[in-house]
Amino acid sequence: MSQSILKEKSYSFALRAVRMCRYLTDEKKEFVLSKQILRSGTSIGANIEEAFQGQSNADFIHKLSISLKESFETNYWLRLLRDAEYLSEKESESMLADCEELQKLLTASVIKAKNR
């Protein structure tokens, strides 16, 4: 897996999370769940960046594993926002698909790193 693909996709996702938080607070006047999606959605990429600066393979795996956990938490908040009707099915669909793609990429990266 090219590190740039994982970094680019997680950065784009984080940017979308920032914009979603802004939308939820400005348009929907939702201030609690939006902060959760902001925190977990941006943490994915931040931990990926840290992973690639890791001091060892174990450090790399640890940081990617944290990113993976954050992606599952983000998926939870996205589903909750959808089901609570702060986001429509259509609004949540693309973010959920991107989050699940990141989960797959991170899972594959962790497995590959563990097999080194």
Biopython code that builds the backbone (N, CA, C, O; Angstrom):
import numpy as np
from Bio.PDB.StructureBuilder import StructureBuilder

atoms = [
    (1, "MET", "N", (0.850, -1.181, 0.000)),
    (1, "MET", "CA", (0.000, 0.000, 0.000)),
    (1, "MET", "C", (0.889, 1.234, 0.000)),
    (1, "MET", "O", (1.778, 1.372, 0.840)),
    (2, "SER", "N", (0.649, 2.096, -0.913)),
    (2, "SER", "CA", (1.395, 3.342, -0.972)),
    (2, "SER", "C", (0.975, 4.230, 0.192)),
    (2, "SER", "O", (-0.213, 4.454, 0.423)),
    (3, "GLN", "N", (1.965, 4.729, 0.918)),
    (3, "GLN", "CA", (1.644, 5.597, 2.044)),
    (3, "GLN", "C", (0.910, 6.842, 1.592)),
    (3, "GLN", "O", (0.079, 7.366, 2.334)),
    (4, "SER", "N", (1.197, 7.336, 0.378)),
    (4, "SER", "CA", (0.545, 8.558, -0.074)),
    (4, "SER", "C", (-0.950, 8.353, -0.284)),
    (4, "SER", "O", (-1.727, 9.281, -0.059)),
    (5, "ILE", "N", (-1.377, 7.164, -0.708)),
    (5, "ILE", "CA", (-2.808, 6.900, -0.892)),
    (5, "ILE", "C", (-3.528, 6.969, 0.449)),
    (5, "ILE", "O", (-4.566, 7.622, 0.566)),
    (6, "LEU", "N", (-2.992, 6.311, 1.441)),
    (6, "LEU", "CA", (-3.596, 6.317, 2.765)),
    (6, "LEU", "C", (-3.607, 7.729, 3.351)),
    (6, "LEU", "O", (-4.603, 8.159, 3.933)),
    (7, "LYS", "N", (-2.507, 8.437, 3.196)),
    (7, "LYS", "CA", (-2.437, 9.810, 3.703)),
    (7, "LYS", "C", (-3.423, 10.725, 2.972)),
    (7, "LYS", "O", (-4.129, 11.512, 3.602)),
    (8, "GLU", "N", (-3.465, 10.617, 1.645)),
    (8, "GLU", "CA", (-4.367, 11.474, 0.860)),
    (8, "GLU", "C", (-5.828, 11.200, 1.183)),
    (8, "GLU", "O", (-6.603, 12.136, 1.378)),
    (9, "LYS", "N", (-6.210, 9.942, 1.241)),
    (9, "LYS", "CA", (-7.600, 9.592, 1.509)),
    (9, "LYS", "C", (-8.014, 10.001, 2.927)),
    (9, "LYS", "O", (-9.132, 10.472, 3.136)),
    (10, "SER", "N", (-7.136, 9.825, 3.875)),
    (10, "SER", "CA", (-7.481, 10.202, 5.248)),
    (10, "SER", "C", (-7.540, 11.723, 5.398)),
    (10, "SER", "O", (-8.357, 12.237, 6.161)),
    (11, "TYR", "N", (-6.683, 12.443, 4.679)),
    (11, "TYR", "CA", (-6.714, 13.903, 4.731)),
    (11, "TYR", "C", (-8.002, 14.429, 4.106)),
    (11, "TYR", "O", (-8.643, 15.322, 4.660)),
    (12, "SER", "N", (-8.376, 13.883, 2.965)),
    (12, "SER", "CA", (-9.626, 14.288, 2.305)),
    (12, "SER", "C", (-10.827, 13.999, 3.196)),
    (12, "SER", "O", (-11.761, 14.795, 3.285)),
    (13, "PHE", "N", (-10.782, 12.842, 3.853)),
    (13, "PHE", "CA", (-11.867, 12.477, 4.755)),
    (13, "PHE", "C", (-11.936, 13.455, 5.929)),
    (13, "PHE", "O", (-13.024, 13.881, 6.318)),
    (14, "ALA", "N", (-10.786, 13.808, 6.490)),
    (14, "ALA", "CA", (-10.749, 14.760, 7.604)),
    (14, "ALA", "C", (-11.317, 16.103, 7.189)),
    (14, "ALA", "O", (-12.060, 16.731, 7.944)),
    (15, "LEU", "N", (-10.970, 16.539, 6.001)),
    (15, "LEU", "CA", (-11.491, 17.805, 5.497)),
    (15, "LEU", "C", (-13.013, 17.747, 5.362)),
    (15, "LEU", "O", (-13.706, 18.711, 5.688)),
    (16, "ARG", "N", (-13.523, 16.627, 4.884)),
    (16, "ARG", "CA", (-14.975, 16.455, 4.780)),
    (16, "ARG", "C", (-15.616, 16.442, 6.172)),
    (16, "ARG", "O", (-16.717, 16.965, 6.346)),
    (17, "ALA", "N", (-14.947, 15.859, 7.151)),
    (17, "ALA", "CA", (-15.472, 15.848, 8.521)),
    (17, "ALA", "C", (-15.548, 17.269, 9.079)),
    (17, "ALA", "O", (-16.512, 17.622, 9.758)),
    (18, "VAL", "N", (-14.531, 18.080, 8.792)),
    (18, "VAL", "CA", (-14.530, 19.479, 9.226)),
    (18, "VAL", "C", (-15.718, 20.211, 8.597)),
    (18, "VAL", "O", (-16.444, 20.934, 9.280)),
    (19, "ARG", "N", (-15.904, 20.019, 7.308)),
    (19, "ARG", "CA", (-17.019, 20.681, 6.614)),
    (19, "ARG", "C", (-18.369, 20.181, 7.120)),
    (19, "ARG", "O", (-19.319, 20.955, 7.235)),
    (20, "MET", "N", (-18.452, 18.884, 7.422)),
    (20, "MET", "CA", (-19.698, 18.338, 7.952)),
    (20, "MET", "C", (-20.004, 18.941, 9.321)),
    (20, "MET", "O", (-21.151, 19.283, 9.609)),
    (21, "CYS", "N", (-18.992, 19.069, 10.153)),
    (21, "CYS", "CA", (-19.176, 19.676, 11.470)),
    (21, "CYS", "C", (-19.686, 21.107, 11.322)),
    (21, "CYS", "O", (-20.600, 21.523, 12.033)),
    (22, "ARG", "N", (-19.100, 21.844, 10.411)),
    (22, "ARG", "CA", (-19.531, 23.221, 10.166)),
    (22, "ARG", "C", (-20.997, 23.253, 9.716)),
    (22, "ARG", "O", (-21.778, 24.074, 10.196)),
    (23, "TYR", "N", (-21.362, 22.364, 8.801)),
    (23, "TYR", "CA", (-22.744, 22.261, 8.319)),
    (23, "TYR", "C", (-23.692, 21.939, 9.471)),
    (23, "TYR", "O", (-24.738, 22.572, 9.616)),
    (24, "LEU", "N", (-23.322, 20.953, 10.288)),
    (24, "LEU", "CA", (-24.203, 20.540, 11.386)),
    (24, "LEU", "C", (-24.398, 21.651, 12.413)),
    (24, "LEU", "O", (-25.499, 21.829, 12.935)),
    (25, "THR", "N", (-23.353, 22.387, 12.701)),
    (25, "THR", "CA", (-23.492, 23.463, 13.685)),
    (25, "THR", "C", (-24.205, 24.676, 13.097)),
    (25, "THR", "O", (-25.048, 25.275, 13.764)),
    (26, "ASP", "N", (-23.884, 25.043, 11.872)),
    (26, "ASP", "CA", (-24.486, 26.230, 11.253)),
    (26, "ASP", "C", (-25.927, 25.994, 10.797)),
    (26, "ASP", "O", (-26.810, 26.811, 11.060)),
    (27, "GLU", "N", (-26.155, 24.888, 10.123)),
    (27, "GLU", "CA", (-27.468, 24.636, 9.515)),
    (27, "GLU", "C", (-28.432, 23.867, 10.417)),
    (27, "GLU", "O", (-29.625, 24.168, 10.454)),
    (28, "LYS", "N", (-27.921, 22.887, 11.136)),
    (28, "LYS", "CA", (-28.787, 22.016, 11.944)),
    (28, "LYS", "C", (-28.783, 22.391, 13.425)),
    (28, "LYS", "O", (-29.567, 21.857, 14.210)),
    (29, "LYS", "N", (-27.892, 23.315, 13.800)),
    (29, "LYS", "CA", (-27.751, 23.740, 15.194)),
    (29, "LYS", "C", (-27.499, 22.556, 16.123)),
    (29, "LYS", "O", (-28.044, 22.480, 17.224)),
    (30, "GLU", "N", (-26.670, 21.646, 15.655)),
    (30, "GLU", "CA", (-26.296, 20.452, 16.416)),
    (30, "GLU", "C", (-24.857, 20.644, 16.864)),
    (30, "GLU", "O", (-23.962, 20.807, 16.035)),
    (31, "PHE", "N", (-24.628, 20.626, 18.179)),
    (31, "PHE", "CA", (-23.320, 21.006, 18.696)),
    (31, "PHE", "C", (-22.569, 19.900, 19.431)),
    (31, "PHE", "O", (-21.381, 20.064, 19.709)),
    (32, "VAL", "N", (-23.202, 18.802, 19.750)),
    (32, "VAL", "CA", (-22.554, 17.753, 20.523)),
    (32, "VAL", "C", (-22.033, 16.645, 19.612)),
    (32, "VAL", "O", (-20.835, 16.362, 19.602)),
    (33, "LEU", "N", (-22.916, 16.024, 18.855)),
    (33, "LEU", "CA", (-22.506, 14.937, 17.962)),
    (33, "LEU", "C", (-21.551, 15.432, 16.877)),
    (33, "LEU", "O", (-20.655, 14.706, 16.448)),
    (34, "SER", "N", (-21.749, 16.665, 16.444)),
    (34, "SER", "CA", (-20.864, 17.224, 15.402)),
    (34, "SER", "C", (-19.424, 17.313, 15.891)),
    (34, "SER", "O", (-18.489, 17.121, 15.113)),
    (35, "LYS", "N", (-19.242, 17.603, 17.168)),
    (35, "LYS", "CA", (-17.878, 17.657, 17.716)),
    (35, "LYS", "C", (-17.266, 16.265, 17.777)),
    (35, "LYS", "O", (-16.055, 16.113, 17.617)),
    (36, "GLN", "N", (-18.092, 15.245, 18.008)),
    (36, "GLN", "CA", (-17.596, 13.877, 18.039)),
    (36, "GLN", "C", (-17.090, 13.459, 16.659)),
    (36, "GLN", "O", (-16.016, 12.870, 16.536)),
    (37, "ILE", "N", (-17.870, 13.766, 15.625)),
    (37, "ILE", "CA", (-17.476, 13.407, 14.258)),
    (37, "ILE", "C", (-16.226, 14.195, 13.854)),
    (37, "ILE", "O", (-15.369, 13.681, 13.135)),
    (38, "LEU", "N", (-16.130, 15.421, 14.310)),
    (38, "LEU", "CA", (-14.942, 16.234, 14.029)),
    (38, "LEU", "C", (-13.708, 15.611, 14.678)),
    (38, "LEU", "O", (-12.667, 15.469, 14.036)),
    (39, "ARG", "N", (-13.826, 15.244, 15.939)),
    (39, "ARG", "CA", (-12.691, 14.696, 16.670)),
    (39, "ARG", "C", (-12.240, 13.352, 16.094)),
    (39, "ARG", "O", (-11.062, 13.167, 15.788)),
    (40, "SER", "N", (-13.178, 12.421, 15.948)),
    (40, "SER", "CA", (-12.778, 11.088, 15.485)),
    (40, "SER", "C", (-12.433, 11.086, 13.994)),
    (40, "SER", "O", (-11.522, 10.375, 13.570)),
    (41, "GLY", "N", (-13.152, 11.872, 13.206)),
    (41, "GLY", "CA", (-12.902, 11.909, 11.761)),
    (41, "GLY", "C", (-11.560, 12.510, 11.380)),
    (41, "GLY", "O", (-10.956, 12.118, 10.381)),
    (42, "THR", "N", (-11.099, 13.461, 12.178)),
    (42, "THR", "CA", (-9.786, 14.062, 11.899)),
    (42, "THR", "C", (-8.658, 13.268, 12.551)),
    (42, "THR", "O", (-7.511, 13.338, 12.108)),
    (43, "SER", "N", (-8.974, 12.526, 13.584)),
    (43, "SER", "CA", (-7.967, 11.730, 14.282)),
    (43, "SER", "C", (-7.427, 10.593, 13.416)),
    (43, "SER", "O", (-6.281, 10.174, 13.577)),
    (44, "ILE", "N", (-8.250, 10.100, 12.509)),
    (44, "ILE", "CA", (-7.814, 9.008, 11.631)),
    (44, "ILE", "C", (-6.542, 9.415, 10.892)),
    (44, "ILE", "O", (-5.529, 8.719, 10.959)),
    (45, "GLY", "N", (-6.600, 10.532, 10.195)),
    (45, "GLY", "CA", (-5.460, 11.000, 9.417)),
    (45, "GLY", "C", (-4.291, 11.444, 10.265)),
    (45, "GLY", "O", (-3.134, 11.239, 9.898)),
    (46, "ALA", "N", (-4.592, 12.055, 11.407)),
    (46, "ALA", "CA", (-3.510, 12.508, 12.285)),
    (46, "ALA", "C", (-2.678, 11.320, 12.775)),
    (46, "ALA", "O", (-1.451, 11.397, 12.837)),
    (47, "ASN", "N", (-3.350, 10.237, 13.118)),
    (47, "ASN", "CA", (-2.619, 9.048, 13.570)),
    (47, "ASN", "C", (-1.891, 8.356, 12.428)),
    (47, "ASN", "O", (-0.838, 7.756, 12.642)),
    (48, "ILE", "N", (-2.431, 8.430, 11.229)),
    (48, "ILE", "CA", (-1.724, 7.883, 10.061)),
    (48, "ILE", "C", (-0.438, 8.667, 9.832)),
    (48, "ILE", "O", (0.613, 8.079, 9.577)),
    (49, "GLU", "N", (-0.516, 9.976, 9.921)),
    (49, "GLU", "CA", (0.687, 10.812, 9.775)),
    (49, "GLU", "C", (1.727, 10.422, 10.819)),
    (49, "GLU", "O", (2.911, 10.291, 10.509)),
    (50, "GLU", "N", (1.278, 10.239, 12.055)),
    (50, "GLU", "CA", (2.202, 9.832, 13.116)),
    (50, "GLU", "C", (2.792, 8.451, 12.840)),
    (50, "GLU", "O", (3.971, 8.215, 13.101)),
    (51, "ALA", "N", (1.979, 7.544, 12.314)),
    (51, "ALA", "CA", (2.447, 6.178, 12.047)),
    (51, "ALA", "C", (3.634, 6.186, 11.100)),
    (51, "ALA", "O", (4.599, 5.447, 11.296)),
    (52, "PHE", "N", (3.564, 7.015, 10.082)),
    (52, "PHE", "CA", (4.641, 7.038, 9.097)),
    (52, "PHE", "C", (5.899, 7.722, 9.622)),
    (52, "PHE", "O", (6.931, 7.735, 8.953)),
    (53, "GLN", "N", (5.808, 8.287, 10.816)),
    (53, "GLN", "CA", (6.988, 8.848, 11.476)),
    (53, "GLN", "C", (7.410, 7.962, 12.645)),
    (53, "GLN", "O", (8.249, 8.350, 13.457)),
    (54, "GLY", "N", (6.824, 6.778, 12.722)),
    (54, "GLY", "CA", (7.089, 5.853, 13.823)),
    (54, "GLY", "C", (8.549, 5.463, 13.918)),
    (54, "GLY", "O", (9.284, 5.472, 12.930)),
    (55, "GLN", "N", (8.950, 5.122, 15.126)),
    (55, "GLN", "CA", (10.340, 4.765, 15.386)),
    (55, "GLN", "C", (10.610, 3.284, 15.192)),
    (55, "GLN", "O", (11.765, 2.858, 15.161)),
    (56, "SER", "N", (9.551, 2.500, 15.063)),
    (56, "SER", "CA", (9.719, 1.064, 14.882)),
    (56, "SER", "C", (8.482, 0.514, 14.175)),
    (56, "SER", "O", (7.477, 1.209, 14.026)),
    (57, "ASN", "N", (8.569, -0.730, 13.747)),
    (57, "ASN", "CA", (7.414, -1.368, 13.128)),
    (57, "ASN", "C", (6.275, -1.484, 14.139)),
    (57, "ASN", "O", (5.108, -1.336, 13.779)),
    (58, "ALA", "N", (6.610, -1.748, 15.400)),
    (58, "ALA", "CA", (5.586, -1.847, 16.448)),
    (58, "ALA", "C", (4.879, -0.504, 16.644)),
    (58, "ALA", "O", (3.663, -0.458, 16.828)),
    (59, "ASP", "N", (5.647, 0.583, 16.604)),
    (59, "ASP", "CA", (5.078, 1.928, 16.728)),
    (59, "ASP", "C", (4.157, 2.209, 15.540)),
    (59, "ASP", "O", (3.063, 2.748, 15.709)),
    (60, "PHE", "N", (4.601, 1.845, 14.352)),
    (60, "PHE", "CA", (3.817, 2.012, 13.132)),
    (60, "PHE", "C", (2.485, 1.274, 13.255)),
    (60, "PHE", "O", (1.429, 1.845, 12.984)),
    (61, "ILE", "N", (2.534, 0.018, 13.661)),
    (61, "ILE", "CA", (1.328, -0.804, 13.813)),
    (61, "ILE", "C", (0.399, -0.197, 14.866)),
    (61, "ILE", "O", (-0.816, -0.142, 14.676)),
    (62, "HIS", "N", (0.973, 0.249, 15.959)),
    (62, "HIS", "CA", (0.179, 0.832, 17.045)),
    (62, "HIS", "C", (-0.603, 2.058, 16.562)),
    (62, "HIS", "O", (-1.800, 2.174, 16.822)),
    (63, "LYS", "N", (0.068, 2.961, 15.866)),
    (63, "LYS", "CA", (-0.592, 4.188, 15.390)),
    (63, "LYS", "C", (-1.645, 3.873, 14.327)),
    (63, "LYS", "O", (-2.719, 4.473, 14.320)),
    (64, "LEU", "N", (-1.341, 2.937, 13.432)),
    (64, "LEU", "CA", (-2.350, 2.547, 12.439)),
    (64, "LEU", "C", (-3.548, 1.885, 13.115)),
    (64, "LEU", "O", (-4.686, 2.068, 12.681)),
    (65, "SER", "N", (-3.302, 1.131, 14.157)),
    (65, "SER", "CA", (-4.393, 0.491, 14.898)),
    (65, "SER", "C", (-5.283, 1.527, 15.580)),
    (65, "SER", "O", (-6.502, 1.364, 15.641)),
    (66, "ILE", "N", (-4.673, 2.581, 16.087)),
    (66, "ILE", "CA", (-5.461, 3.679, 16.663)),
    (66, "ILE", "C", (-6.311, 4.326, 15.570)),
    (66, "ILE", "O", (-7.484, 4.624, 15.791)),
    (67, "SER", "N", (-5.726, 4.541, 14.401)),
    (67, "SER", "CA", (-6.490, 5.095, 13.272)),
    (67, "SER", "C", (-7.673, 4.209, 12.919)),
    (67, "SER", "O", (-8.770, 4.699, 12.653)),
    (68, "LEU", "N", (-7.445, 2.917, 12.917)),
    (68, "LEU", "CA", (-8.514, 1.970, 12.612)),
    (68, "LEU", "C", (-9.633, 2.068, 13.649)),
    (68, "LEU", "O", (-10.811, 2.087, 13.291)),
    (69, "LYS", "N", (-9.272, 2.129, 14.925)),
    (69, "LYS", "CA", (-10.284, 2.287, 15.975)),
    (69, "LYS", "C", (-11.071, 3.580, 15.783)),
    (69, "LYS", "O", (-12.293, 3.598, 15.931)),
    (70, "GLU", "N", (-10.373, 4.647, 15.455)),
    (70, "GLU", "CA", (-11.038, 5.936, 15.227)),
    (70, "GLU", "C", (-11.990, 5.864, 14.033)),
    (70, "GLU", "O", (-13.038, 6.510, 14.031)),
    (71, "SER", "N", (-11.625, 5.082, 13.025)),
    (71, "SER", "CA", (-12.503, 4.953, 11.858)),
    (71, "SER", "C", (-13.804, 4.231, 12.225)),
    (71, "SER", "O", (-14.871, 4.566, 11.710)),
    (72, "PHE", "N", (-13.708, 3.243, 13.115)),
    (72, "PHE", "CA", (-14.923, 2.556, 13.566)),
    (72, "PHE", "C", (-15.779, 3.480, 14.428)),
    (72, "PHE", "O", (-17.007, 3.440, 14.352)),
    (73, "GLU", "N", (-15.142, 4.302, 15.240)),
    (73, "GLU", "CA", (-15.900, 5.271, 16.027)),
    (73, "GLU", "C", (-16.577, 6.289, 15.106)),
    (73, "GLU", "O", (-17.736, 6.648, 15.318)),
    (74, "THR", "N", (-15.866, 6.746, 14.102)),
    (74, "THR", "CA", (-16.434, 7.704, 13.157)),
    (74, "THR", "C", (-17.633, 7.100, 12.435)),
    (74, "THR", "O", (-18.647, 7.766, 12.232)),
    (75, "ASN", "N", (-17.509, 5.846, 12.053)),
    (75, "ASN", "CA", (-18.623, 5.148, 11.403)),
    (75, "ASN", "C", (-19.845, 5.152, 12.326)),
    (75, "ASN", "O", (-20.969, 5.371, 11.873)),
    (76, "TYR", "N", (-19.626, 4.915, 13.587)),
    (76, "TYR", "CA", (-20.711, 4.930, 14.574)),
    (76, "TYR", "C", (-21.399, 6.295, 14.614)),
    (76, "TYR", "O", (-22.626, 6.377, 14.558)),
    (77, "TRP", "N", (-20.604, 7.370, 14.712)),
    (77, "TRP", "CA", (-21.189, 8.717, 14.794)),
    (77, "TRP", "C", (-21.932, 9.069, 13.512)),
    (77, "TRP", "O", (-22.982, 9.709, 13.563)),
    (78, "LEU", "N", (-21.407, 8.666, 12.380)),
    (78, "LEU", "CA", (-22.100, 8.934, 11.107)),
    (78, "LEU", "C", (-23.454, 8.232, 11.061)),
    (78, "LEU", "O", (-24.452, 8.822, 10.647)),
    (79, "ARG", "N", (-23.481, 6.982, 11.483)),
    (79, "ARG", "CA", (-24.753, 6.243, 11.502)),
    (79, "ARG", "C", (-25.729, 6.871, 12.490)),
    (79, "ARG", "O", (-26.926, 6.957, 12.215)),
    (80, "LEU", "N", (-25.222, 7.307, 13.633)),
    (80, "LEU", "CA", (-26.076, 7.934, 14.633)),
    (80, "LEU", "C", (-26.655, 9.255, 14.110)),
    (80, "LEU", "O", (-27.845, 9.524, 14.279)),
    (81, "LEU", "N", (-25.821, 10.065, 13.483)),
    (81, "LEU", "CA", (-26.302, 11.322, 12.901)),
    (81, "LEU", "C", (-27.355, 11.069, 11.822)),
    (81, "LEU", "O", (-28.331, 11.810, 11.712)),
    (82, "ARG", "N", (-27.153, 10.035, 11.042)),
    (82, "ARG", "CA", (-28.141, 9.664, 10.016)),
    (82, "ARG", "C", (-29.441, 9.198, 10.669)),
    (82, "ARG", "O", (-30.521, 9.668, 10.310)),
    (83, "ASP", "N", (-29.339, 8.294, 11.607)),
    (83, "ASP", "CA", (-30.535, 7.707, 12.218)),
    (83, "ASP", "C", (-31.284, 8.693, 13.112)),
    (83, "ASP", "O", (-32.487, 8.548, 13.324)),
    (84, "ALA", "N", (-30.578, 9.691, 13.634)),
    (84, "ALA", "CA", (-31.209, 10.748, 14.422)),
    (84, "ALA", "C", (-31.768, 11.847, 13.512)),
    (84, "ALA", "O", (-32.360, 12.818, 13.984)),
    (85, "GLU", "N", (-31.575, 11.679, 12.227)),
    (85, "GLU", "CA", (-32.094, 12.572, 11.181)),
    (85, "GLU", "C", (-31.459, 13.956, 11.167)),
    (85, "GLU", "O", (-32.074, 14.934, 10.739)),
    (86, "TYR", "N", (-30.212, 14.022, 11.643)),
    (86, "TYR", "CA", (-29.433, 15.238, 11.432)),
    (86, "TYR", "C", (-28.832, 15.234, 10.033)),
    (86, "TYR", "O", (-28.593, 16.290, 9.447)),
    (87, "LEU", "N", (-28.591, 14.040, 9.503)),
    (87, "LEU", "CA", (-28.121, 13.858, 8.135)),
    (87, "LEU", "C", (-29.123, 12.982, 7.404)),
    (87, "LEU", "O", (-29.682, 12.045, 7.975)),
    (88, "SER", "N", (-29.339, 13.294, 6.149)),
    (88, "SER", "CA", (-30.207, 12.443, 5.339)),
    (88, "SER", "C", (-29.427, 11.193, 4.934)),
    (88, "SER", "O", (-28.209, 11.122, 5.094)),
    (89, "GLU", "N", (-30.146, 10.228, 4.416)),
    (89, "GLU", "CA", (-29.511, 9.007, 3.910)),
    (89, "GLU", "C", (-28.460, 9.380, 2.862)),
    (89, "GLU", "O", (-27.343, 8.862, 2.869)),
    (90, "LYS", "N", (-28.838, 10.276, 1.975)),
    (90, "LYS", "CA", (-27.931, 10.685, 0.896)),
    (90, "LYS", "C", (-26.705, 11.423, 1.442)),
    (90, "LYS", "O", (-25.588, 11.201, 0.974)),
    (91, "GLU", "N", (-26.910, 12.293, 2.423)),
    (91, "GLU", "CA", (-25.798, 13.051, 2.993)),
    (91, "GLU", "C", (-24.798, 12.141, 3.706)),
    (91, "GLU", "O", (-23.591, 12.383, 3.669)),
    (92, "SER", "N", (-25.297, 11.115, 4.342)),
    (92, "SER", "CA", (-24.412, 10.232, 5.101)),
    (92, "SER", "C", (-23.773, 9.141, 4.242)),
    (92, "SER", "O", (-22.714, 8.619, 4.589)),
    (93, "GLU", "N", (-24.406, 8.800, 3.135)),
    (93, "GLU", "CA", (-23.976, 7.680, 2.293)),
    (93, "GLU", "C", (-22.519, 7.773, 1.842)),
    (93, "GLU", "O", (-21.759, 6.815, 1.987)),
    (94, "SER", "N", (-22.136, 8.908, 1.304)),
    (94, "SER", "CA", (-20.782, 9.084, 0.768)),
    (94, "SER", "C", (-19.730, 9.066, 1.878)),
    (94, "SER", "O", (-18.661, 8.476, 1.720)),
    (95, "MET", "N", (-20.041, 9.717, 3.003)),
    (95, "MET", "CA", (-19.090, 9.722, 4.112)),
    (95, "MET", "C", (-18.924, 8.317, 4.684)),
    (95, "MET", "O", (-17.810, 7.903, 5.006)),
    (96, "LEU", "N", (-20.023, 7.586, 4.809)),
    (96, "LEU", "CA", (-19.940, 6.215, 5.310)),
    (96, "LEU", "C", (-19.122, 5.337, 4.363)),
    (96, "LEU", "O", (-18.320, 4.516, 4.807)),
    (97, "ALA", "N", (-19.328, 5.513, 3.066)),
    (97, "ALA", "CA", (-18.566, 4.725, 2.083)),
    (97, "ALA", "C", (-17.077, 5.040, 2.187)),
    (97, "ALA", "O", (-16.249, 4.130, 2.148)),
    (98, "ASP", "N", (-16.730, 6.311, 2.318)),
    (98, "ASP", "CA", (-15.324, 6.695, 2.447)),
    (98, "ASP", "C", (-14.727, 6.180, 3.758)),
    (98, "ASP", "O", (-13.573, 5.753, 3.797)),
    (99, "CYS", "N", (-15.510, 6.224, 4.813)),
    (99, "CYS", "CA", (-15.041, 5.723, 6.107)),
    (99, "CYS", "C", (-14.782, 4.221, 6.018)),
    (99, "CYS", "O", (-13.767, 3.737, 6.518)),
    (100, "GLU", "N", (-15.677, 3.492, 5.394)),
    (100, "GLU", "CA", (-15.501, 2.051, 5.249)),
    (100, "GLU", "C", (-14.311, 1.721, 4.352)),
    (100, "GLU", "O", (-13.626, 0.723, 4.572)),
    (101, "GLU", "N", (-14.065, 2.552, 3.344)),
    (101, "GLU", "CA", (-12.879, 2.350, 2.509)),
    (101, "GLU", "C", (-11.608, 2.530, 3.344)),
    (101, "GLU", "O", (-10.669, 1.743, 3.226)),
    (102, "LEU", "N", (-11.580, 3.557, 4.179)),
    (102, "LEU", "CA", (-10.428, 3.766, 5.061)),
    (102, "LEU", "C", (-10.250, 2.585, 6.008)),
    (102, "LEU", "O", (-9.124, 2.169, 6.279)),
    (103, "GLN", "N", (-11.353, 2.045, 6.509)),
    (103, "GLN", "CA", (-11.265, 0.877, 7.393)),
    (103, "GLN", "C", (-10.606, -0.295, 6.670)),
    (103, "GLN", "O", (-9.755, -0.979, 7.239)),
    (104, "LYS", "N", (-10.991, -0.525, 5.436)),
    (104, "LYS", "CA", (-10.412, -1.626, 4.665)),
    (104, "LYS", "C", (-8.927, -1.397, 4.403)),
    (104, "LYS", "O", (-8.118, -2.312, 4.549)),
    (105, "LEU", "N", (-8.574, -0.179, 4.017)),
    (105, "LEU", "CA", (-7.176, 0.144, 3.748)),
    (105, "LEU", "C", (-6.331, 0.006, 5.011)),
    (105, "LEU", "O", (-5.223, -0.531, 4.971)),
    (106, "LEU", "N", (-6.859, 0.491, 6.124)),
    (106, "LEU", "CA", (-6.121, 0.406, 7.385)),
    (106, "LEU", "C", (-5.987, -1.038, 7.855)),
    (106, "LEU", "O", (-4.927, -1.439, 8.335)),
    (107, "THR", "N", (-7.046, -1.811, 7.720)),
    (107, "THR", "CA", (-6.980, -3.219, 8.107)),
    (107, "THR", "C", (-5.910, -3.948, 7.300)),
    (107, "THR", "O", (-5.109, -4.698, 7.856)),
    (108, "ALA", "N", (-5.902, -3.726, 5.999)),
    (108, "ALA", "CA", (-4.901, -4.357, 5.145)),
    (108, "ALA", "C", (-3.491, -3.905, 5.496)),
    (108, "ALA", "O", (-2.556, -4.706, 5.479)),
    (109, "SER", "N", (-3.335, -2.623, 5.814)),
    (109, "SER", "CA", (-2.018, -2.092, 6.173)),
    (109, "SER", "C", (-1.509, -2.678, 7.480)),
    (109, "SER", "O", (-0.330, -3.013, 7.599)),
    (110, "VAL", "N", (-2.388, -2.802, 8.452)),
    (110, "VAL", "CA", (-2.002, -3.370, 9.748)),
    (110, "VAL", "C", (-1.596, -4.831, 9.576)),
    (110, "VAL", "O", (-0.575, -5.266, 10.107)),
    (111, "ILE", "N", (-2.402, -5.579, 8.833)),
    (111, "ILE", "CA", (-2.088, -6.999, 8.603)),
    (111, "ILE", "C", (-0.749, -7.139, 7.902)),
    (111, "ILE", "O", (0.075, -7.968, 8.287)),
    (112, "LYS", "N", (-0.529, -6.330, 6.875)),
    (112, "LYS", "CA", (0.723, -6.385, 6.140)),
    (112, "LYS", "C", (1.918, -6.054, 7.036)),
    (112, "LYS", "O", (2.953, -6.719, 6.988)),
    (113, "ALA", "N", (1.752, -5.020, 7.849)),
    (113, "ALA", "CA", (2.833, -4.614, 8.750)),
    (113, "ALA", "C", (3.118, -5.688, 9.808)),
    (113, "ALA", "O", (4.272, -5.893, 10.185)),
    (114, "LYS", "N", (2.094, -6.357, 10.276)),
    (114, "LYS", "CA", (2.283, -7.420, 11.269)),
    (114, "LYS", "C", (3.001, -8.624, 10.671)),
    (114, "LYS", "O", (3.688, -9.357, 11.382)),
    (115, "ASN", "N", (2.844, -8.827, 9.375)),
    (115, "ASN", "CA", (3.479, -9.964, 8.711)),
    (115, "ASN", "C", (4.926, -9.689, 8.292)),
    (115, "ASN", "O", (5.596, -10.581, 7.771)),
    (116, "ARG", "N", (5.403, -8.486, 8.509)),
    (116, "ARG", "CA", (6.792, -8.144, 8.153)),
    (116, "ARG", "C", (7.760, -8.815, 9.069)),
    (116, "ARG", "O", (8.970, -8.643, 8.922)),
]
sb = StructureBuilder()
sb.init_structure("model")
sb.init_model(0)
sb.init_chain("A")
sb.init_seg("    ")
for serial, (resi, resn, name, xyz) in enumerate(atoms, 1):
    if name == "N":
        sb.init_residue(resn, " ", resi, " ")
    sb.init_atom(name, np.array(xyz, "f"), 0.0, 1.0, " ", f" {name:<3s}", serial, name[0])
structure = sb.get_structure()
